[in-house]
Amino acid sequence: MTAPLLTQTRPGPSRLPRALSVRRRLAGAPRPLGRLLGITATVFLLASLLTFALGALSDANPAAAVLGDQATPADIARMEAQFGLDRPLYAQYLSWLGHALTGDLGVSWFTGAPVAGSIAEALPVDLSIAGLALLLAVVIGGGAGIVAALHHGGRFDRAVTLVSSALATLPPFLIGIVLIVVFAVQLGALPTGGYVPLGESPGEWLRYAVLPSFALSLDAAASLARQLRTSLVGALRENYVTGAQMRGFSARRVLFGHVLRNAAGPALSVLGISVPVILGGAVVTEKIFNLPGIAQLSLQSAEQHDIPVVQGTLLVTVAVVLIANIAVNAALTALNPAARRQPDGGRGRAGDGSAS
């Protein structure tokens, strides 16, 4: 008789664990995003401080460089005041960072052109090349990793492992030179260098962009293929795969609907790490393919000791890498909803009633 009385006085006790689980999920969902944004902001501030310090502590004297050897001390002092270099370093940094957050990166010491404008002209080159490189890495590395995992222990699997290990040791500039010799010089199928904006002619942009993008993509594709192959081999041995097959699910549905989603996390992390590697490799690759990108802008400015341009390009590059990192973490969270849950010692999962 006690059970009915309890049911009448406390309606709906079976819903309590589920309601608590939903409440925990709603309360814990923003926390990973908040932590990520906090870490990203901290890294950006530290990177901006280091970027500014590299320019401030250099021996570059813009006044002497612009005015020449005939400049008098009074002329140099006047130009340093014009550039704001006569103020304390902390005041210079705070002023520079405040303007940078609003999109004002200063002006070039030599040309007087706004740094933001120069970067706006060069950055689309790098973004388009890097975007195509990442796409090629996903297609080549992802396809090779999936097929290698499905043929685990076979000839193709061994070939993918061998080729990936070999490609990981080759620098992008060496691959770029080989591609130019084969496809541009010997076959004459593609241009040796140059760039056409994507908005001007997509077909011509692809002809000029495919070789540098391919050269930059191979290292990322090799890492992605090895990581995805390893993750898939482990995931294909899980019990849920056997259960899905016993239920009559097709091999394609099991692979793309369940296995690949669970195994793609480490591969996405590798892809996120590849973004700064691709941007770093663009310095030499742009030189080989004569691309007017941000890497060449930074290199030419460093040779001229044009500190505002160097600082601006470095800060923008850091921002691009951090944005890519946020995108990768968002994709990881979408693939793994459990990452959004508040840690509660496993109680949330039990109350959730979900099964893997």
Secondary structure as GFF3:
##gff-version 3
##sequence-region A 1 356
A	DSSP	alpha_helix	2	9	.	.	.	ID=ss1
A	DSSP	three_ten_helix	13	15	.	.	.	ID=ss2
A	DSSP	alpha_helix	16	28	.	.	.	ID=ss3
A	DSSP	alpha_helix	30	56	.	.	.	ID=ss4
A	DSSP	alpha_helix	62	67	.	.	.	ID=ss5
A	DSSP	alpha_helix	73	83	.	.	.	ID=ss6
A	DSSP	alpha_helix	89	101	.	.	.	ID=ss7
A	DSSP	alpha_helix	115	150	.	.	.	ID=ss8
A	DSSP	alpha_helix	155	167	.	.	.	ID=ss9
A	DSSP	alpha_helix	172	179	.	.	.	ID=ss10
A	DSSP	pi_helix	180	186	.	.	.	ID=ss11
A	DSSP	alpha_helix	202	235	.	.	.	ID=ss12
A	DSSP	alpha_helix	239	246	.	.	.	ID=ss13
A	DSSP	alpha_helix	251	254	.	.	.	ID=ss14
A	DSSP	pi_helix	255	259	.	.	.	ID=ss15
A	DSSP	alpha_helix	260	289	.	.	.	ID=ss16
A	DSSP	alpha_helix	294	304	.	.	.	ID=ss17
A	DSSP	alpha_helix	307	335	.	.	.	ID=ss18
A	DSSP	three_ten_helix	337	340	.	.	.	ID=ss19
A	DSSP	alpha_helix	347	352	.	.	.	ID=ss20
###
